[in-house]
Amino acid sequence: MLPEPALPCEVIALHVRLPNGVAFDVGKVRLETLTAMVQMLGRLSCSDSTTG
């Protein structure tokens, strides 16, 4: 019995530029990796939204 062929992995690139000039560029990563990175960035505190 022959092994099943590997499924093609989804590869994606992302470019984001925020109004404050911050740029975020990611090229040719797997969708799972990009998802984890975006979730991690979403959990970071934003200095603009904090009071003090």
PDB file of N, CA, C, O and CB in Angstrom:
ATOM      1  N   MET A   1       0.841  -1.182   0.000  1.00  0.00           N
ATOM      2  CA  MET A   1       0.000   0.000   0.000  1.00  0.00           C
ATOM      3  C   MET A   1       0.888   1.247   0.000  1.00  0.00           C
ATOM      4  O   MET A   1       1.817   1.349   0.802  1.00  0.00           O
ATOM      5  CB  MET A   1      -0.958  -0.003   1.223  1.00  0.00           C
ATOM      6  N   LEU A   2       0.608   2.178  -0.882  1.00  0.00           N
ATOM      7  CA  LEU A   2       1.391   3.395  -1.001  1.00  0.00           C
ATOM      8  C   LEU A   2       0.945   4.434   0.034  1.00  0.00           C
ATOM      9  O   LEU A   2      -0.240   4.524   0.354  1.00  0.00           O
ATOM     10  CB  LEU A   2       1.271   3.965  -2.419  1.00  0.00           C
ATOM     11  N   PRO A   3       1.898   5.220   0.559  1.00  0.00           N
ATOM     12  CA  PRO A   3       1.499   6.284   1.496  1.00  0.00           C
ATOM     13  C   PRO A   3       0.716   7.368   0.758  1.00  0.00           C
ATOM     14  O   PRO A   3       0.922   7.612  -0.430  1.00  0.00           O
ATOM     15  CB  PRO A   3       2.744   6.902   2.192  1.00  0.00           C
ATOM     16  N   GLU A   4      -0.182   8.003   1.493  1.00  0.00           N
ATOM     17  CA  GLU A   4      -0.959   9.085   0.895  1.00  0.00           C
ATOM     18  C   GLU A   4      -0.044  10.281   0.648  1.00  0.00           C
ATOM     19  O   GLU A   4       0.849  10.551   1.451  1.00  0.00           O
ATOM     20  CB  GLU A   4      -2.154   9.484   1.808  1.00  0.00           C
ATOM     21  N   PRO A   5      -0.256  11.002  -0.457  1.00  0.00           N
ATOM     22  CA  PRO A   5       0.578  12.179  -0.712  1.00  0.00           C
ATOM     23  C   PRO A   5       0.315  13.251   0.348  1.00  0.00           C
ATOM     24  O   PRO A   5      -0.800  13.391   0.852  1.00  0.00           O
ATOM     25  CB  PRO A   5       0.307  12.745  -2.132  1.00  0.00           C
ATOM     26  N   ALA A   6       1.352  13.988   0.666  1.00  0.00           N
ATOM     27  CA  ALA A   6       1.218  15.056   1.660  1.00  0.00           C
ATOM     28  C   ALA A   6       0.296  16.143   1.123  1.00  0.00           C
ATOM     29  O   ALA A   6       0.349  16.502  -0.053  1.00  0.00           O
ATOM     30  CB  ALA A   6       2.603  15.650   2.025  1.00  0.00           C
ATOM     31  N   LEU A   7      -0.538  16.649   1.998  1.00  0.00           N
ATOM     32  CA  LEU A   7      -1.412  17.747   1.607  1.00  0.00           C
ATOM     33  C   LEU A   7      -0.590  19.018   1.492  1.00  0.00           C
ATOM     34  O   LEU A   7       0.326  19.235   2.284  1.00  0.00           O
ATOM     35  CB  LEU A   7      -2.567  17.930   2.621  1.00  0.00           C
ATOM     36  N   PRO A   8      -0.903  19.859   0.519  1.00  0.00           N
ATOM     37  CA  PRO A   8      -0.141  21.108   0.409  1.00  0.00           C
ATOM     38  C   PRO A   8      -0.417  21.984   1.633  1.00  0.00           C
ATOM     39  O   PRO A   8      -1.558  22.093   2.081  1.00  0.00           O
ATOM     40  CB  PRO A   8      -0.506  21.869  -0.904  1.00  0.00           C
ATOM     41  N   CYS A   9       0.622  22.596   2.160  1.00  0.00           N
ATOM     42  CA  CYS A   9       0.428  23.469   3.311  1.00  0.00           C
ATOM     43  C   CYS A   9       0.074  24.862   2.808  1.00  0.00           C
ATOM     44  O   CYS A   9       0.542  25.302   1.758  1.00  0.00           O
ATOM     45  CB  CYS A   9       1.698  23.506   4.213  1.00  0.00           C
ATOM     46  N   GLU A  10      -0.757  25.537   3.578  1.00  0.00           N
ATOM     47  CA  GLU A  10      -1.145  26.888   3.217  1.00  0.00           C
ATOM     48  C   GLU A  10      -0.042  27.841   3.652  1.00  0.00           C
ATOM     49  O   GLU A  10       0.350  27.861   4.819  1.00  0.00           O
ATOM     50  CB  GLU A  10      -2.504  27.272   3.861  1.00  0.00           C
ATOM     51  N   VAL A  11       0.449  28.624   2.714  1.00  0.00           N
ATOM     52  CA  VAL A  11       1.485  29.602   2.997  1.00  0.00           C
ATOM     53  C   VAL A  11       0.886  30.971   2.702  1.00  0.00           C
ATOM     54  O   VAL A  11       0.203  31.167   1.697  1.00  0.00           O
ATOM     55  CB  VAL A  11       2.790  29.338   2.150  1.00  0.00           C
ATOM     56  N   ILE A  12       1.157  31.904   3.592  1.00  0.00           N
ATOM     57  CA  ILE A  12       0.533  33.219   3.474  1.00  0.00           C
ATOM     58  C   ILE A  12       1.545  34.304   3.796  1.00  0.00           C
ATOM     59  O   ILE A  12       2.517  34.062   4.512  1.00  0.00           O
ATOM     60  CB  ILE A  12      -0.689  33.333   4.404  1.00  0.00           C
ATOM     61  N   ALA A  13       1.322  35.485   3.272  1.00  0.00           N
ATOM     62  CA  ALA A  13       2.141  36.648   3.593  1.00  0.00           C
ATOM     63  C   ALA A  13       1.214  37.753   4.090  1.00  0.00           C
ATOM     64  O   ALA A  13       0.058  37.837   3.677  1.00  0.00           O
ATOM     65  CB  ALA A  13       2.977  37.121   2.353  1.00  0.00           C
ATOM     66  N   LEU A  14       1.732  38.598   4.979  1.00  0.00           N
ATOM     67  CA  LEU A  14       0.925  39.670   5.552  1.00  0.00           C
ATOM     68  C   LEU A  14       1.764  40.934   5.645  1.00  0.00           C
ATOM     69  O   LEU A  14       2.920  40.895   6.068  1.00  0.00           O
ATOM     70  CB  LEU A  14       0.377  39.271   6.946  1.00  0.00           C
ATOM     71  N   HIS A  15       1.177  42.048   5.250  1.00  0.00           N
ATOM     72  CA  HIS A  15       1.825  43.355   5.384  1.00  0.00           C
ATOM     73  C   HIS A  15       0.812  44.300   6.004  1.00  0.00           C
ATOM     74  O   HIS A  15      -0.275  44.496   5.459  1.00  0.00           O
ATOM     75  CB  HIS A  15       2.342  43.901   3.997  1.00  0.00           C
ATOM     76  N   VAL A  16       1.163  44.888   7.147  1.00  0.00           N
ATOM     77  CA  VAL A  16       0.280  45.825   7.840  1.00  0.00           C
ATOM     78  C   VAL A  16       1.072  47.098   8.136  1.00  0.00           C
ATOM     79  O   VAL A  16       2.212  47.035   8.595  1.00  0.00           O
ATOM     80  CB  VAL A  16      -0.298  45.197   9.160  1.00  0.00           C
ATOM     81  N   ARG A  17       0.465  48.243   7.872  1.00  0.00           N
ATOM     82  CA  ARG A  17       1.072  49.523   8.246  1.00  0.00           C
ATOM     83  C   ARG A  17       0.021  50.304   9.019  1.00  0.00           C
ATOM     84  O   ARG A  17      -1.050  50.613   8.496  1.00  0.00           O
ATOM     85  CB  ARG A  17       1.579  50.331   6.979  1.00  0.00           C
ATOM     86  N   LEU A  18       0.341  50.619  10.273  1.00  0.00           N
ATOM     87  CA  LEU A  18      -0.578  51.331  11.149  1.00  0.00           C
ATOM     88  C   LEU A  18      -0.451  52.840  10.940  1.00  0.00           C
ATOM     89  O   LEU A  18       0.572  53.310  10.444  1.00  0.00           O
ATOM     90  CB  LEU A  18      -0.313  50.966  12.620  1.00  0.00           C
ATOM     91  N   PRO A  19      -1.483  53.603  11.316  1.00  0.00           N
ATOM     92  CA  PRO A  19      -1.438  55.052  11.129  1.00  0.00           C
ATOM     93  C   PRO A  19      -0.258  55.730  11.840  1.00  0.00           C
ATOM     94  O   PRO A  19       0.190  56.797  11.420  1.00  0.00           O
ATOM     95  CB  PRO A  19      -2.726  55.655  11.617  1.00  0.00           C
ATOM     96  N   ASN A  20       0.241  55.113  12.909  1.00  0.00           N
ATOM     97  CA  ASN A  20       1.371  55.715  13.631  1.00  0.00           C
ATOM     98  C   ASN A  20       2.722  55.372  13.005  1.00  0.00           C
ATOM     99  O   ASN A  20       3.766  55.727  13.551  1.00  0.00           O
ATOM    100  CB  ASN A  20       1.358  55.262  15.079  1.00  0.00           C
ATOM    101  N   GLY A  21       2.705  54.687  11.869  1.00  0.00           N
ATOM    102  CA  GLY A  21       3.939  54.387  11.154  1.00  0.00           C
ATOM    103  C   GLY A  21       4.523  53.017  11.437  1.00  0.00           C
ATOM    104  O   GLY A  21       5.480  52.611  10.778  1.00  0.00           O
ATOM    105  N   VAL A  22       3.977  52.302  12.389  1.00  0.00           N
ATOM    106  CA  VAL A  22       4.463  50.960  12.699  1.00  0.00           C
ATOM    107  C   VAL A  22       4.105  50.028  11.545  1.00  0.00           C
ATOM    108  O   VAL A  22       2.969  50.019  11.073  1.00  0.00           O
ATOM    109  CB  VAL A  22       3.862  50.439  14.042  1.00  0.00           C
ATOM    110  N   ALA A  23       5.077  49.251  11.101  1.00  0.00           N
ATOM    111  CA  ALA A  23       4.851  48.294  10.021  1.00  0.00           C
ATOM    112  C   ALA A  23       5.114  46.888  10.531  1.00  0.00           C
ATOM    113  O   ALA A  23       6.006  46.669  11.350  1.00  0.00           O
ATOM    114  CB  ALA A  23       5.750  48.609   8.801  1.00  0.00           C
ATOM    115  N   PHE A  24       4.342  45.955  10.047  1.00  0.00           N
ATOM    116  CA  PHE A  24       4.454  44.547  10.421  1.00  0.00           C
ATOM    117  C   PHE A  24       4.450  43.756   9.127  1.00  0.00           C
ATOM    118  O   PHE A  24       3.437  43.710   8.430  1.00  0.00           O
ATOM    119  CB  PHE A  24       3.286  44.091  11.387  1.00  0.00           C
ATOM    120  N   ASP A  25       5.565  43.137   8.802  1.00  0.00           N
ATOM    121  CA  ASP A  25       5.690  42.362   7.570  1.00  0.00           C
ATOM    122  C   ASP A  25       6.044  40.920   7.897  1.00  0.00           C
ATOM    123  O   ASP A  25       7.007  40.652   8.615  1.00  0.00           O
ATOM    124  CB  ASP A  25       6.752  42.980   6.638  1.00  0.00           C
ATOM    125  N   VAL A  26       5.272  40.016   7.371  1.00  0.00           N
ATOM    126  CA  VAL A  26       5.551  38.589   7.512  1.00  0.00           C
ATOM    127  C   VAL A  26       5.382  37.981   6.128  1.00  0.00           C
ATOM    128  O   VAL A  26       4.362  38.190   5.471  1.00  0.00           O
ATOM    129  CB  VAL A  26       4.600  37.895   8.579  1.00  0.00           C
ATOM    130  N   GLY A  27       6.364  37.243   5.696  1.00  0.00           N
ATOM    131  CA  GLY A  27       6.275  36.642   4.380  1.00  0.00           C
ATOM    132  C   GLY A  27       6.461  35.144   4.412  1.00  0.00           C
ATOM    133  O   GLY A  27       7.347  34.624   5.090  1.00  0.00           O
ATOM    134  N   LYS A  28       5.632  34.473   3.683  1.00  0.00           N
ATOM    135  CA  LYS A  28       5.729  33.034   3.463  1.00  0.00           C
ATOM    136  C   LYS A  28       5.828  32.219   4.753  1.00  0.00           C
ATOM    137  O   LYS A  28       6.829  31.547   5.002  1.00  0.00           O
ATOM    138  CB  LYS A  28       6.915  32.743   2.603  1.00  0.00           C
ATOM    139  N   VAL A  29       4.793  32.290   5.551  1.00  0.00           N
ATOM    140  CA  VAL A  29       4.706  31.452   6.748  1.00  0.00           C
ATOM    141  C   VAL A  29       3.439  30.615   6.651  1.00  0.00           C
ATOM    142  O   VAL A  29       2.512  30.937   5.908  1.00  0.00           O
ATOM    143  CB  VAL A  29       4.709  32.318   8.056  1.00  0.00           C
ATOM    144  N   ARG A  30       3.424  29.548   7.410  1.00  0.00           N
ATOM    145  CA  ARG A  30       2.232  28.705   7.438  1.00  0.00           C
ATOM    146  C   ARG A  30       1.122  29.446   8.168  1.00  0.00           C
ATOM    147  O   ARG A  30       1.383  30.258   9.055  1.00  0.00           O
ATOM    148  CB  ARG A  30       2.525  27.337   8.119  1.00  0.00           C
ATOM    149  N   LEU A  31      -0.098  29.164   7.793  1.00  0.00           N
ATOM    150  CA  LEU A  31      -1.259  29.821   8.372  1.00  0.00           C
ATOM    151  C   LEU A  31      -1.298  29.657   9.887  1.00  0.00           C
ATOM    152  O   LEU A  31      -1.659  30.596  10.597  1.00  0.00           O
ATOM    153  CB  LEU A  31      -2.534  29.270   7.757  1.00  0.00           C
ATOM    154  N   GLU A  32      -0.934  28.491  10.388  1.00  0.00           N
ATOM    155  CA  GLU A  32      -0.940  28.243  11.833  1.00  0.00           C
ATOM    156  C   GLU A  32       0.052  29.162  12.547  1.00  0.00           C
ATOM    157  O   GLU A  32      -0.235  29.662  13.635  1.00  0.00           O
ATOM    158  CB  GLU A  32      -0.603  26.767  12.127  1.00  0.00           C
ATOM    159  N   THR A  33       1.205  29.383  11.942  1.00  0.00           N
ATOM    160  CA  THR A  33       2.220  30.260  12.527  1.00  0.00           C
ATOM    161  C   THR A  33       1.739  31.698  12.559  1.00  0.00           C
ATOM    162  O   THR A  33       1.885  32.382  13.571  1.00  0.00           O
ATOM    163  CB  THR A  33       3.530  30.163  11.747  1.00  0.00           C
ATOM    164  N   LEU A  34       1.163  32.162  11.453  1.00  0.00           N
ATOM    165  CA  LEU A  34       0.665  33.524  11.392  1.00  0.00           C
ATOM    166  C   LEU A  34      -0.466  33.735  12.397  1.00  0.00           C
ATOM    167  O   LEU A  34      -0.536  34.784  13.038  1.00  0.00           O
ATOM    168  CB  LEU A  34       0.188  33.851   9.980  1.00  0.00           C
ATOM    169  N   THR A  35      -1.345  32.755  12.537  1.00  0.00           N
ATOM    170  CA  THR A  35      -2.441  32.846  13.501  1.00  0.00           C
ATOM    171  C   THR A  35      -1.898  33.013  14.907  1.00  0.00           C
ATOM    172  O   THR A  35      -2.384  33.854  15.663  1.00  0.00           O
ATOM    173  CB  THR A  35      -3.338  31.605  13.424  1.00  0.00           C
ATOM    174  N   ALA A  36      -0.903  32.227  15.265  1.00  0.00           N
ATOM    175  CA  ALA A  36      -0.312  32.319  16.604  1.00  0.00           C
ATOM    176  C   ALA A  36       0.345  33.681  16.815  1.00  0.00           C
ATOM    177  O   ALA A  36       0.239  34.252  17.901  1.00  0.00           O
ATOM    178  CB  ALA A  36       0.719  31.196  16.818  1.00  0.00           C
ATOM    179  N   MET A  37       1.021  34.210  15.794  1.00  0.00           N
ATOM    180  CA  MET A  37       1.679  35.508  15.918  1.00  0.00           C
ATOM    181  C   MET A  37       0.667  36.631  16.115  1.00  0.00           C
ATOM    182  O   MET A  37       0.868  37.506  16.958  1.00  0.00           O
ATOM    183  CB  MET A  37       2.533  35.786  14.686  1.00  0.00           C
ATOM    184  N   VAL A  38      -0.416  36.615  15.347  1.00  0.00           N
ATOM    185  CA  VAL A  38      -1.432  37.658  15.461  1.00  0.00           C
ATOM    186  C   VAL A  38      -2.121  37.584  16.825  1.00  0.00           C
ATOM    187  O   VAL A  38      -2.407  38.618  17.429  1.00  0.00           O
ATOM    188  CB  VAL A  38      -2.470  37.528  14.325  1.00  0.00           C
ATOM    189  N   GLN A  39      -2.389  36.378  17.312  1.00  0.00           N
ATOM    190  CA  GLN A  39      -2.986  36.231  18.638  1.00  0.00           C
ATOM    191  C   GLN A  39      -2.051  36.767  19.715  1.00  0.00           C
ATOM    192  O   GLN A  39      -2.496  37.442  20.643  1.00  0.00           O
ATOM    193  CB  GLN A  39      -3.324  34.761  18.915  1.00  0.00           C
ATOM    194  N   MET A  40      -0.769  36.473  19.599  1.00  0.00           N
ATOM    195  CA  MET A  40       0.212  36.964  20.568  1.00  0.00           C
ATOM    196  C   MET A  40       0.259  38.489  20.557  1.00  0.00           C
ATOM    197  O   MET A  40       0.266  39.108  21.621  1.00  0.00           O
ATOM    198  CB  MET A  40       1.608  36.386  20.265  1.00  0.00           C
ATOM    199  N   LEU A  41       0.291  39.103  19.379  1.00  0.00           N
ATOM    200  CA  LEU A  41       0.320  40.559  19.282  1.00  0.00           C
ATOM    201  C   LEU A  41      -0.960  41.175  19.833  1.00  0.00           C
ATOM    202  O   LEU A  41      -0.923  42.252  20.426  1.00  0.00           O
ATOM    203  CB  LEU A  41       0.527  40.990  17.833  1.00  0.00           C
ATOM    204  N   GLY A  42      -2.079  40.510  19.644  1.00  0.00           N
ATOM    205  CA  GLY A  42      -3.350  41.006  20.152  1.00  0.00           C
ATOM    206  C   GLY A  42      -3.425  41.006  21.666  1.00  0.00           C
ATOM    207  O   GLY A  42      -4.213  41.755  22.244  1.00  0.00           O
ATOM    208  N   ARG A  43      -2.618  40.179  22.318  1.00  0.00           N
ATOM    209  CA  ARG A  43      -2.609  40.120  23.780  1.00  0.00           C
ATOM    210  C   ARG A  43      -1.675  41.143  24.413  1.00  0.00           C
ATOM    211  O   ARG A  43      -1.721  41.348  25.626  1.00  0.00           O
ATOM    212  CB  ARG A  43      -2.214  38.741  24.231  1.00  0.00           C
ATOM    213  N   LEU A  44      -0.826  41.792  23.610  1.00  0.00           N
ATOM    214  CA  LEU A  44       0.084  42.794  24.157  1.00  0.00           C
ATOM    215  C   LEU A  44      -0.687  44.030  24.590  1.00  0.00           C
ATOM    216  O   LEU A  44      -1.680  44.405  23.966  1.00  0.00           O
ATOM    217  CB  LEU A  44       1.159  43.170  23.128  1.00  0.00           C
ATOM    218  N   SER A  45      -0.226  44.655  25.655  1.00  0.00           N
ATOM    219  CA  SER A  45      -0.884  45.899  26.073  1.00  0.00           C
ATOM    220  C   SER A  45      -0.492  47.014  25.127  1.00  0.00           C
ATOM    221  O   SER A  45       0.612  47.035  24.582  1.00  0.00           O
ATOM    222  CB  SER A  45      -0.512  46.269  27.534  1.00  0.00           C
ATOM    223  N   CYS A  46      -1.397  47.919  24.949  1.00  0.00           N
ATOM    224  CA  CYS A  46      -1.176  49.042  24.041  1.00  0.00           C
ATOM    225  C   CYS A  46      -0.966  50.287  24.873  1.00  0.00           C
ATOM    226  O   CYS A  46      -1.848  50.669  25.642  1.00  0.00           O
ATOM    227  CB  CYS A  46      -2.368  49.225  23.054  1.00  0.00           C
ATOM    228  N   SER A  47       0.187  50.931  24.738  1.00  0.00           N
ATOM    229  CA  SER A  47       0.497  52.090  25.570  1.00  0.00           C
ATOM    230  C   SER A  47      -0.460  53.243  25.305  1.00  0.00           C
ATOM    231  O   SER A  47      -0.679  54.075  26.186  1.00  0.00           O
ATOM    232  CB  SER A  47       1.929  52.542  25.331  1.00  0.00           C
ATOM    233  N   ASP A  48      -1.035  53.307  24.108  1.00  0.00           N
ATOM    234  CA  ASP A  48      -1.946  54.390  23.777  1.00  0.00           C
ATOM    235  C   ASP A  48      -3.289  54.248  24.500  1.00  0.00           C
ATOM    236  O   ASP A  48      -3.992  55.238  24.705  1.00  0.00           O
ATOM    237  CB  ASP A  48      -2.167  54.438  22.275  1.00  0.00           C
ATOM    238  N   SER A  49      -3.643  53.020  24.885  1.00  0.00           N
ATOM    239  CA  SER A  49      -4.941  52.813  25.515  1.00  0.00           C
ATOM    240  C   SER A  49      -4.855  52.748  27.047  1.00  0.00           C
ATOM    241  O   SER A  49      -5.872  52.560  27.715  1.00  0.00           O
ATOM    242  CB  SER A  49      -5.564  51.540  24.985  1.00  0.00           C
ATOM    243  N   THR A  50      -3.652  52.903  27.603  1.00  0.00           N
ATOM    244  CA  THR A  50      -3.519  52.836  29.053  1.00  0.00           C
ATOM    245  C   THR A  50      -3.538  54.241  29.638  1.00  0.00           C
ATOM    246  O   THR A  50      -3.129  55.203  28.988  1.00  0.00           O
ATOM    247  CB  THR A  50      -2.222  52.100  29.452  1.00  0.00           C
ATOM    248  N   THR A  51      -4.007  54.343  30.843  1.00  0.00           N
ATOM    249  CA  THR A  51      -4.026  55.649  31.504  1.00  0.00           C
ATOM    250  C   THR A  51      -2.888  55.708  32.496  1.00  0.00           C
ATOM    251  O   THR A  51      -2.446  54.676  33.003  1.00  0.00           O
ATOM    252  CB  THR A  51      -5.385  55.911  32.211  1.00  0.00           C
ATOM    253  N   GLY A  52      -2.411  56.900  32.774  1.00  0.00           N
ATOM    254  CA  GLY A  52      -1.355  56.958  33.769  1.00  0.00           C
ATOM    255  C   GLY A  52      -0.575  58.198  33.785  1.00  0.00           C
ATOM    256  O   GLY A  52       0.342  58.340  34.594  1.00  0.00           O
TER     257      GLY A  52
END
